[in-house]
Amino acid sequence: MNVLIYTKQKCPNCTSAKQLLKSKGLMYVERDVEANPALLEDLPVRQMPQIFIDGQRVGGLAGLIEALK
């Protein structure tokens, strides 16, 4: 499973999503949109986190929770 998560600093849902992935033993690639604002051009929405599993957008924290069920 390939997980890509777009995050912002000081984002509580971003932190929760990363903690959830770690608790499940899932590795992920994190991309900080504040460190690299050009990343926002590739995203359909500006709300963070934005999570993709195997290239498929699952949305934010709620979408991740649903996808992991």
C-alpha positions in Angstrom: 0.0 0.0 0.0 1.4 3.4 -1.1 0.3 6.3 1.1 0.9 9.9 0.2 -0.2 12.6 2.6 -0.1 16.3 1.9 0.1 18.3 5.2 0.5 21.7 6.7 2.4 22.6 9.9 0.3 23.0 13.0 -2.6 21.1 11.5 -4.3 18.9 14.1 -6.0 16.6 11.5 -2.6 16.2 9.8 -1.0 15.1 13.0 -3.9 12.7 13.8 -3.7 11.2 10.3 0.0 10.5 10.6 -0.4 9.0 14.1 -3.2 6.7 12.8 -1.0 5.5 10.0 1.9 4.9 12.4 -0.4 3.0 14.8 -1.4 0.7 11.9 2.3 0.2 11.0 1.8 1.9 7.6 4.6 3.8 6.0 3.7 7.0 4.2 5.3 9.8 2.2 4.6 13.3 3.6 4.6 16.4 1.5 4.4 19.7 3.4 2.6 22.3 1.3 3.9 25.1 3.4 7.4 24.2 2.7 6.6 23.7 -1.0 3.5 25.8 -2.0 3.8 24.6 -5.6 2.4 21.3 -4.5 -1.0 23.0 -4.1 -1.3 23.2 -7.9 -1.6 19.4 -8.0 -4.4 19.2 -5.4 -8.2 19.4 -6.1 -8.8 21.1 -2.7 -6.8 23.3 -0.3 -7.9 21.7 3.0 -5.3 19.5 4.7 -4.6 16.8 5.0 -5.1 15.3 1.6 -4.4 11.6 1.5 -3.9 9.3 -1.4 -3.7 5.5 -1.2 -2.3 3.8 -4.2 -2.9 6.9 -6.2 -6.5 7.2 -5.3 -7.6 10.3 -3.3 -9.4 9.3 -0.1 -9.7 12.9 1.2 -8.8 14.0 4.7 -8.7 12.3 8.1 -12.3 11.0 7.9 -11.6 9.6 4.5 -8.5 7.8 5.8 -10.4 6.3 8.7 -13.0 5.0 6.3 -10.5 3.7 3.9 -8.7 1.7 6.6 -11.8 -0.1 7.8 
